[in-house]
Amino acid sequence: MRYLMTAALVLLLGGCQTVPPAPKPTPTPPPVAARAQYTPAPWADLPGWSDDAVAAAWPAFLVGCRALVARAKSQAVWRAPCAAAEGVDGTSNDAVRAFFTAHFSPYRIAAEDGNDVGLVTGYYEPVLEGSRTPTAKYGVALYGPPDDLLVVDLASLFPELKDKRVRGRVEGRKVVPYWTRGELERDPSRLAGKALAYVADPVEAFFLEIQGSGRIALADGTVMRLNYADQNGQPYRSVGRVLIDRGELTRERASMQAIRAWVHAHPDEMRALLDENPSYVFFREVPPAPAGSVEAAIDGPLGSLGVPLLAQRTIAVDPRFVPLGAPVYLATTMPLSEAPLQRLTLAQDTGGAIRGPVRADFFWGFGTQAGREAGRMRQDGRMWLLWPKGAALP
């Protein structure tokens, strides 16, 4: 097994298609990622902090507390502020604001070079019509993780790489990359027996993968919820970037809506364009939250923290730089606009395309309107980490 994990690491770093056997491998750890800068800041530096309806974020903070306190590695940091939250009137903006100013300190987040302006995009939870079985109308499958997907935890080789994993498959005595999107689409038998649901449009299925979760409205009136379960280990490549590089779209027009329009105008080129992104997402069905619970009231998909995401109050971040579960004050603008979008959010999700210290994906919610806003969002933004007083910085 140690050989398999070493081979997988070499595979990840070298981009090889196969890894030949090697006796007594001595892998070299990959370079350590650049660090973020956290600079103490007064609350007055947070644009709009005194006017934000911070109570709207309170349900997300409470469910996040449950997850953080339950984790051994985060208990020490979160036990005190989460215990103090139990006595707060979560419906009062003044009470919630007073709680954060009493128990947290703001830190301006910047890249290693000091740049504190980064990219803020948006995502949402699609709602698609579909079926649990293939039909004449619904023939595009959404799959669960395949049995031959090998997931290697790199921390067993290098402790400094905690929470880092590579994915592949075993071919004979070799660890090789898992099948790409194109290879899986050309030979669906590689995922035989793993279909969870079927939808009508391959482009909408593709975008559901990009979002990482979605709802499938079934003919009997029930709704099936799918969440991210795993990924094939191949790198994510933006098809919007592909179209920009080809001169088909400008950077300003490369929204989800524009990509959809391009595909519908070039149906014969759809499959080739989608295959430009070799990454492939596998799903799992998520049961509904208990009626009357906070989770049911939030009514969002599960994020990487394992709690439901609250629309317009949760973000996806790069957990190498922003601790998963932490409150983050976000200052950006509305999609295709200079109107400010400044609010308290919770960093409760991650994403394959979310890389860097000052980088956020803003969760808009579910449905058509949320998708419209998410698809157009590509704004500059700044971020402040709100960290419990007295706790060592991450």
QUINORWO-V533265 format. One record per pair of residues at least 12 apart in sequence whose ideal C-beta (glycine too) atoms are under 6 Angstrom apart, sorted by sequence separation. I is the first residue (numbers start at 1). GAP is how many residues later the second one is. D is the distance in whole Angstrom. If there is no record, write none. Layout:
I_GAP_D / I_GAP_D
//
This chain:
7_12_4 / 153_12_5 / 214_12_6 / 298_12_5 / 69_13_5 / 295_13_5 / 151_14_5 / 152_14_5 / 213_14_5 / 240_14_4 / 329_15_6 / 330_15_5 / 151_16_5 / 212_16_4 / 13_17_6 / 65_17_4 / 328_17_5 / 9_18_5 / 150_18_5 / 6_19_4 / 84_19_6 / 150_19_6 / 197_19_5 / 240_19_6 / 305_19_5 / 327_19_6 / 328_19_5 / 305_20_5 / 6_21_5 / 148_21_5 / 326_21_5 / 81_22_4 / 322_25_5 / 358_25_6 / 197_27_6 / 149_29_6 / 315_30_5 / 317_30_4 / 319_31_6 / 58_32_4 / 313_32_6 / 314_32_5 / 315_32_6 / 316_33_4 / 239_34_6 / 242_34_5 / 314_34_5 / 316_34_5 / 316_35_4 / 55_36_6 / 318_36_5 / 321_36_4 / 239_37_6 / 318_37_5 / 55_38_5 / 58_38_5 / 239_38_6 / 316_38_5 / 318_38_6 / 335_38_5 / 54_39_6 / 237_39_6 / 53_40_6 / 237_40_5 / 336_40_5 / 55_41_5 / 307_41_6 / 318_41_6 / 335_41_4 / 54_42_5 / 335_42_4 / 54_43_5 / 236_43_4 / 305_43_4 / 317_43_6 / 234_44_4 / 146_45_6 / 234_45_5 / 303_45_4 / 304_45_5 / 315_45_5 / 316_45_4 / 303_46_3 / 304_46_4 / 333_46_5 / 315_47_6 / 332_47_5 / 143_48_5 / 146_48_6 / 232_48_4 / 314_49_5 / 332_49_3 / 144_50_5 / 231_50_5 / 143_51_5 / 331_51_5 / 143_52_6 / 144_52_5 / 230_52_5 / 229_53_5 / 330_53_6 / 141_54_4 / 142_54_5 / 178_54_4 / 180_54_5 / 229_54_5 / 309_54_5 / 311_54_3 / 142_55_5 / 178_55_5 / 229_55_4 / 328_55_5 / 329_55_4 / 141_57_6 / 226_57_4 / 227_57_6 / 43_58_6 / 140_59_5 / 227_59_5 / 326_59_6 / 327_59_4 / 138_60_4 / 203_60_5 / 138_61_6 / 225_61_5 / 138_62_5 / 140_62_5 / 137_63_6 / 134_64_5 / 41_65_5 / 132_65_6 / 140_65_5 / 168_65_6 / 167_66_3 / 40_67_6 / 41_67_5 / 130_67_5 / 131_67_5 / 130_68_6 / 206_68_5 / 38_69_4 / 39_69_5 / 130_69_4 / 128_71_5 / 323_71_5 / 209_72_4 / 36_73_6 / 37_73_4 / 227_74_6 / 227_75_5 / 128_76_6 / 35_77_6 / 34_78_4 / 126_82_5 / 145_84_5 / 126_85_6 / 145_85_4 / 130_86_4 / 196_87_6 / 123_88_5 / 125_88_5 / 126_88_4 / 127_88_5 / 128_88_6 / 129_88_5 / 213_88_4 / 125_89_6 / 196_89_6 / 182_93_4 / 181_94_5 / 184_96_6 / 181_97_5 / 180_98_4 / 181_99_5 / 236_116_4 / 236_117_5 / 257_118_5 / 256_119_3 / 255_120_5 / 255_121_5 / 29_129_5 / 145_137_4 / 144_138_6 / 143_139_6 / 142_141_6 / 8_144_4 / 5_147_5 / 5_152_6 / 12_154_4 / 19_155_6 / 18_156_5 / 19_156_6 / 11_157_6 / 8_158_5 / 18_158_5 / 8_160_5 / 8_167_5 / 7_168_4 / 4_171_5 / 125_176_5 / 120_212_4 / 63_231_6 / 59_235_6 / 67_238_5 / 123_238_5 / 59_239_6 / 67_239_5 / 127_239_6 / 67_240_5 / 118_240_3 / 119_240_6 / 120_240_5 / 121_240_5 / 122_240_5 / 124_240_5 / 127_240_6 / 118_241_5 / 125_241_4 / 120_242_6 / 122_242_5 / 64_243_6 / 63_244_4 / 111_246_5 / 124_246_4 / 124_247_5 / 109_248_6 / 109_249_6 / 60_250_4 / 124_250_4 / 59_251_6 / 122_251_6 / 123_251_5 / 122_252_4 / 60_253_5 / 60_254_6 / 122_255_3 / 57_256_4 / 121_256_5 / 56_257_6 / 68_257_5 / 121_257_6 / 120_259_5 / 64_261_5 / 120_261_4 / 117_263_5 / 117_265_6 / 116_266_5 / 109_274_5 / 108_276_6 / 109_276_6 / 106_278_5 / 107_278_5 / 106_280_6 / 64_282_5 / 104_282_4 / 105_282_6 / 46_283_5 / 47_284_5 / 64_284_6 / 104_284_6 / 105_284_5 / 36_285_4 / 60_286_4 / 33_287_5 / 57_287_5 / 54_290_5 / 52_291_5 / 52_292_6 / 48_294_3 / 47_295_5 / 81_307_5 / 77_311_6 / 77_314_5 / 36_321_4 / 46_338_6 / 38_355_5
//
